[in-house]
Amino acid sequence: MSLLLFLQSPTPAVVNVPERMPALMTLIYLGGLLLIILLLLISLFRNRRRGAAVAVAVPDDIPPEVKRRLGSTSTNRGLRALRWLFVLLSIAVFGFHIYWTHYAAERNEKFQELSYKDLRNRRLSESTLRGWILDRSGKLENALALYRRDSSGNITRQYPMDQAMAHIFGSDRGDPGLERALFGVQSGALPEALEVVEGKGVAFKGNSDVRLTIDRDLQQAAVDQLKGKHGAVVVLNPQTGEVLALYSEPSYSLKEVEDETAWIKLEANQRDRPLVSRALGAYYIPGSTFKTVTMTAAFLAGVQDTEFTCSGGGYYAAPGANPIFDDGGAGEVHGRIGIETAFEVSCNQYFAQMGVKLGPERLKQAAQLLGIGAYDTPAEALRGRKEPEIWNASTDAIKRALAPREATIVTGKQVTRYDLALMGYGQGYAGQMTPFQMALAAAAIANMDGKLMKPKIEFNRPPEMFKQVMTPQVAARLRSIMGLVTGGPRGTARGVFAPLKAAGINTGGKTGTAQKVVPVYDPKTGEPKTRHKVEKDNKGNIIREYEETIMDEDHPRVDAWFLCIAPLERPQIAIAVIVEGGGYGSKSAAPIAAALVLKAKDLGYFKLVDNQPGQAGSQRGQQGNQRQPRAVTTPRR
């Protein structure tokens, strides 16, 4: 077997450190700066005493104009201003040094994007072999990242699931991924200038193996299901927060982006956006899947028993507003119904009226419990803030590497009744959702205690709760309602999940369909097409010229969604699926979720549900090799 990892025992000696001279110059600079500040303070103190002495010697009856010109007072005033200007500029320069050294790595996204170009970081990272990355089974043969030695004796880092794990692992370019977060040299690990001069090295953790919660087989199933499509899959364990699968298609090859030309080409492809993790970083209109959030808000507010009428004339949220219909238009009428039937048949009119009844404050409270940001204005909601705090991880670097874009809604004072109606069924100001966030919304309902667990990707991390969203009784009721979508007589996904139900697997779910106007892309370059625009004033004078992106308003893209929890008795997986341009959720997204449920069953995730409730779904992480991540000091095969 030509599988080998060489990890040498760390040696304390540091030879020919090229950073020693720059570090020494840094210390000289700091020493000189402190000396100048000290001399300035001494000079300021002496001049004040001299000025006081001159003031005593000058007679009181001399005019003020003459006093100001006596001695060197006028000259001193100018020099004093220059001294203070110099001090302020020195402090500003030193402040910039402190910011870029200690704070930019955490707070400046542009700095993080370009940090891979720091040759010192790259040299230090590459000087020591990294540990292996194992999937949740802990088996060597299931390694996700490892070293191999070729026939020439060269040792290279290899990824058996290259494209499948690209968005999770990341590369040495662009946004940091798990590889840089787990094994890279973090800013806090870099030695200070004095330590470099003294010959001290870097506290490097590259020789420790890491075991992830990712299930290699389930991840591959997600890859297979999304092949040839644009979309994403997120699979969580709602009881523990473990991330079992996380995939975005199109993806890219980690080996391919070692070449900078290939990276630039991928980065320029705005049509396919292969470098973007759609699961974590792409915003979508959630459509009817957002009704899970609205339904949760209704139960938390105690208005879940409210009935509304769905009529052929549509629902008018406000005078003069457009009527709200269901997908079937005026011909789709459900009559006077309650929340269970409305969720089963996915009635837009019902949830639009529920959104108005709840109001912005109660929608805001429910959204925040589920990890969704609620902002007062659309401008604030569109900032695209990343949300590292949602993760349960051992370091801030890991949290930042996997931080999802914050899903947002708008609940400020300017929100109208019509806006609330649109949000109620997943349109309007609710149109900033990520697949990761929608998986969390499903996971909160799937949790037996009504908790939203923080997602985690490190296998040995103990579970952590993000928020107590609802009571266990409410969670049980919501699960039964979600069960109507896949198993009810009028459920929108009953046909897709009928084989699973026949096989004894009870599931819950929610379909979603959303239209989104997207740019028109050039098929050759992959870049958005633009048109030249010229703005003129009333006199015909040109005010400005610019390029406007052409939007395909006549043919909006129809995205397909599906949320799923299984098995319904004690869910071990919560799934979110998005297929761009997939049409109805029941046609393209639901079959993917159904296939993943069957795969999870085959992998043994549902076997312990009845026998050991507290350990349900954990056997996949306990099978086979029980090798724990550890520091390695000897060669392995």
Secondary structure, 3 states (H helix, E strand, C coil): CCECECCCCCCCCCCCCCCHHHHHHHHHHHHHHHHHHHHHHHHHHHHHHHHHHHHHHCCCCCCHHHHHHCCCHHHHHHHHHHHHHHHHHHHHHHHHHHHHHHHHHHHCHHHHHHHHHCHHHHHHHHCCCCCCEECCCCCHHHEEEEEEECCCCCEEEECCCCHHHHHHHCCCCCCCCHHHHHHCCCHHHCCCHHHHHCCCCCCCCCCECEEECCCHHHHHHHHHHHCCCCEEEEEECCCCCEEEEEEEECCCCCCHHHCHHHHHHHHHCCCCCCCCCHHHHCCECCHHHHHHHHHHHHHHHCCCCCCEEECCCCECCCCCCCCECECCECCCCCEEECHHHHHHHCCHHHHHHHHHHHHHHHHHHHHHHCCCEEECCHHHHCCCCECHHHCCCCCHHHHHHCCCECCEEECCCCCCHHHHHHHHCCCHHHCEECHHHHHHHHHHHHCCCCEEECCECECCCCCCEEEECCCHHHHHHHHHHHHHHHHCCCCCCHHHHHHHHHCCCCCEEEEEEEEECCECECCCCCCECEEEEEEECCCCCEEEEEEEECECCCCCEEEEEEEEEECCCCCCEEEEEEECCCCCHHHHHHHHHHHHHHHHHHCCCCCCCCCCHHHCCCHHHCCCCCCCCCECCCCEC
